[in-house]
Amino acid sequence: MGKVKSVLRHEPRQGYHPLDLPPRYLPSSSHAEMDMDIVSAMLYYMALVAVALSIAFGLLLLKTFTGESLWSSKYPPVRGTVIDQLVRFNRLHDYMTGLTRRSMTFRLLAPDQSDIYTADPSNVEHILKTDFDKYTKGKYNMDVMKDLFGEGIFVVDGEKWKKQRKVASFEFATRVLRDFSCCVFRKNAAKLVKVLEESSAASEGFDMQDILMRCTLDSIFKVGFGVELNCLEGSSKEGRAFMKAFDEANALIYWRFVDPFWKLKRLLKISSEARLRNNITLIDNFVHRLLRTKRNQLSGLREHNDKEDILSRFLLESEKDPQNMHDKYLKDIILNFMTAGKDTTANTLSWFLYILCKHPLVQQNIVEEIKEVMGDQATEANPDCFVESITDPVLDRMHYLHATLTETLRLYPAVPADGRCAETDDVLPDGFHVKKGTGLYYSAYSMGRMHNIWGEDAEDFKPERWLKDGIFQNDSPFKFVAFNAGPRICLGKDFAYRQMKIVSIALLYFFHFKLANEARPVTYKVMFTLHIDNGLYLRAVRKLAT
Ligand SMILES: *[C@@H]1O[C@H](CO)[C@@H](O)[C@H](O)[C@H]1NC(C)=O
């Protein structure tokens, strides 16, 4: 009996205590005594943990609100804290858009650093271009992203960024890569048509986003890494597991931006951080296997110098500088290029098809344009032959399609938000001051919905806003920021448009698309790229050969 009693005796008795049981519930056998021992110890530790957590939370709040010049009008107005983002995580982009409507530049308080959000194009130009050197990706973003994206081009600054950018831009500018990639995009578009022919037989609809992801994954593996993955036709189980793990990791990493406890969770290897770790292990193993295969391939081909893919170029570079360009670094490069090539394109094509289902007239207009531009070639009934006629001149003449894809990206930007970190104190073009270490974020998603940027019809889907006399017109990259801007502007922009145009021409030539279920809400999942949550279920009706 001793232990229970002694715990109770030393406990100051104030109010209700869980062990204040009526006498008839008091344990009498020694077995029950043991149980009470365990229960009281557990309650004791739970109370301790609760106290520790509240203290931690209190400190976090204190840290969040101190040293922030809360009321100073020199700094952007405070609209909340990172906790507001946590609570509204599932609708984050719309929540941020609502705040942006109240003021184009504002602050959200965070424990580590204060965050500024801006949708003002002149501020965006300032941080992405004019004062490029003062704004880096920053240590904070690096900390959050490093476990998945390592030291890849999306994460690093300075020399490492310059080096990767140089090798990649050289490679991207070559005619060889351009021709090779178009060839791959066409072949995969034809495969996609065949996969849809099978899927369209099933009347309950199919997840188009998943199919597009597999298609663009195949494309980037071939163009980027010179490997035939064949995920689209479903023969690569390994590839699909990898794809799934990568999506999960992408979402779990993004969660860190709003979870103040992620570092603690990583240290303890618990909950979301434990799942993230497992997914990353799967991803890493897959990529390391790819690297080994690639190295073997390359040493066999030593004499030939016509390396068409990007990875081969980096592998050759790594032979000159094996100290810095080790396997881990190459792995990071692969994962970064993969994100750039796969998710962005597949997500944009998914939103594009969603919009076409919602706006049948726009779908009709594109079909008309295909007929007009391709003329006689638009009577081919064999997918393999048809895609051969989607040549560069054809792509260049598809202005309405180009405008529709651009309008899709304006409202559903593939990378919905991005940011930089201020390396020095600064003043933004709109007059607000920035303290060194502050995170500066801009949301392409919010900017696309601002009336003072795009006019009263900002939220309407209007491809015509990009056309003048039927010819596509570019707009400022600081207004339309879907491809980033300044020295870090997307290297693959032309590749992305080419792939998206080839795929959409092939799809819309052979099929008419409808939503499988009009009543099912379509919304995004919050992660680095703008995924459609739970996929996009479509029906495709094969058009009769004309
Ligand atoms: C990856 O993360 C998801 C979701 O958090 C989890 O359900 C899954 O088990 C993880 N995968 C692995 C291989 O651990």
The ligand as an SDF file (V2000), in Angstrom:
LIG
                    3D

 14 14  0  0  0  0  0  0  0  0999 V2000
    5.0970    8.4010  -46.3830 C   0  0  0  0  0  0  0  0  0  0  0  0
    4.2130    9.3220  -45.7800 O   0  0  0  0  0  0  0  0  0  0  0  0
    2.8750    8.9060  -45.7460 C   0  0  0  0  0  0  0  0  0  0  0  0
    1.9750   10.0400  -45.2950 C   0  0  0  0  0  0  0  0  0  0  0  0
    2.4650   10.7580  -44.2460 O   0  0  0  0  0  0  0  0  0  0  0  0
    2.7560    7.6640  -44.8840 C   0  0  0  0  0  0  0  0  0  0  0  0
    1.4130    7.2520  -44.8130 O   0  0  0  0  0  0  0  0  0  0  0  0
    3.6400    6.5870  -45.4780 C   0  0  0  0  0  0  0  0  0  0  0  0
    3.6400    5.4560  -44.6450 O   0  0  0  0  0  0  0  0  0  0  0  0
    5.0660    7.0640  -45.6830 C   0  0  0  0  0  0  0  0  0  0  0  0
    5.7910    6.0820  -46.5120 N   0  0  0  0  0  0  0  0  0  0  0  0
    6.8260    5.3790  -46.0720 C   0  0  0  0  0  0  0  0  0  0  0  0
    7.5370    4.5400  -47.0760 C   0  0  0  0  0  0  0  0  0  0  0  0
    7.1720    5.4180  -44.9340 O   0  0  0  0  0  0  0  0  0  0  0  0
  1  2  1  0
  1 10  1  0
  2  3  1  0
  3  4  1  0
  3  6  1  0
  4  5  1  0
  6  7  1  0
  6  8  1  0
  8  9  1  0
  8 10  1  0
 10 11  1  0
 11 12  1  0
 12 13  1  0
 12 14  2  0
M  END
$$$$
